[in-house]
Amino acid sequence: MTVTAGPPRSRKPRNFPLYRTVSRFVRDPLREIERISTAAGGEIARLDLGASHPYVVTHPDHVQQVLRKESENFVRDGTFWRPLHSLFGDSIMSEYAEWELSKRILQPVFSTRTIRSLSDHMARAINEAVAQLDEPAREGRSIEVLPEMGRIVHDTVIKVLFGDKIRKAEADRLIPAMERLATSIAFRFLLPFVPRSIPLPGDRAFSAGLQVMDETLYELVDRFRYDPGEGYDIFTALCKARMTEGSGLDDNWVRDNLLAMWATSTETTTVALTWIWPMLAAHPDVTARLRAEIEAVVGDEAVRPEHLHRLPYVKQVVQELLRLYPVGWIFPRIALKDTVIGGVPVEAGQTVLISPFLTHRLESVWERPLEFDPERFTPERARARHRYAYFPFGGGPHQCIGRHVFNMEAELILTAILSRYRPEMAPTEGPVQARIGATLRPNQPLHLLLHPVQR
Ligand code: HEM
């Protein structure tokens, strides 16, 4: 006779009363959440924030359940999505029918065919933008990393994704406004249940940033509404759809999607490329191997897309960078129906927090998780891994639409810089740590001295 154990007994999640350590949480929220995730060791944790009790889900099987297998049950809605909804409205960064419509219209701009056809254009834009570093390099002046990476990324994205339709004066307003939004949103992001009537640090900067963003974006909508021109860029896709799809799509819809695409295509890439330099400075062996590969494949030529498939180590370095610093570090979901994750009942209406930052640092999933080691991404080792052990671009229906653009752009930029210069990092004020905002920016300005490569 066989005895079956019956359905698994439901378990309670481990509870972490964060309100009791509120000062520690406010001082260094990222470290506190990381501490909790490490203590839970891949099991489901529940944060007790007093007014809210979100689940933290980190195990790759559980992440897969939320993002992929039960994606229809776990949606981008609820309190934790509120700060982002106030920015992006009913755009591709929303949910339900509004998301589906925006996705259908923007997807063709990111198809493999379109991206391939734009790749030479992208490489030219990057080589031009990187060449502007020659002047500080020649003069022995150091550069500040984040603004310079931002300049290269903006020049590239405006030309390639926005069809060169944003004028310099407009970019000069959009860039600082976006920066204000990305940093000032931090408290609303962490404490989304605090009503708007209670002021939080960053609120005024956020409103000011949003106002500039709105003025500039509506000006752009005005200019291109009925005459978006031809091409495979974001303006053409959005404005043509507005003309052909009927009354559902108005100026606000175009504005929401322009803002969503501007934010996702610039802030993420700029911040990721900023993290590369402290990583390389701390790992001279990795830098030496990168340089040798780039020297052998690219030499003194301008980097071209055809070079990339012969630069496997450049790819590995970028992948490992996004393991330690997945700039889209947390994304919430709300359950529409009761379900069970890893034996823990999750009731309808509850929030589930998914964080590549936490999963990528789990000891049960990664050996020596805090060490920067691009060898983890040899094709064999990457293939052997759980699909959701590594997910800097999310997964399921909302998986990042720009991941191929990012990979190509980041690999081209890193290669272009290292083929021209030997960067030397200036001393920092204590350890460089990640600071929470819309993305994960470094906690201090970083400076590089660029020594021109002598051949
Ligand atoms: C370091 C670079 C990037 C990272 C780490 C990143 C990360 C992510 C993540 C985690 C998501 C999923 C969000 C969710 O499931 O709620 C996402 C979605 C998205 N990303 Fe990215 N992203 C990056 C670069 C880009 C770029 C360059 C673009 C555009 C050119 C872009 C456009 C988008 C869009 C439009 C979505 C929403 C897709 C949807 O919901 O259907 N991202 N990204």
Boltz pocket constraint, residues with backbone or C-beta under 6 A from the ligand:
constraints:
  - pocket:
      binder: B
      contacts: [[A, 76], [A, 92], [A, 93], [A, 94], [A, 103], [A, 161], [A, 260], [A, 261], [A, 264], [A, 265], [A, 266], [A, 268], [A, 269], [A, 272], [A, 322], [A, 326], [A, 327], [A, 328], [A, 331], [A, 332], [A, 391], [A, 392], [A, 393], [A, 394], [A, 395], [A, 397], [A, 398], [A, 399], [A, 400], [A, 401], [A, 402], [A, 403], [A, 405], [A, 406]]
      max_distance: 6.0
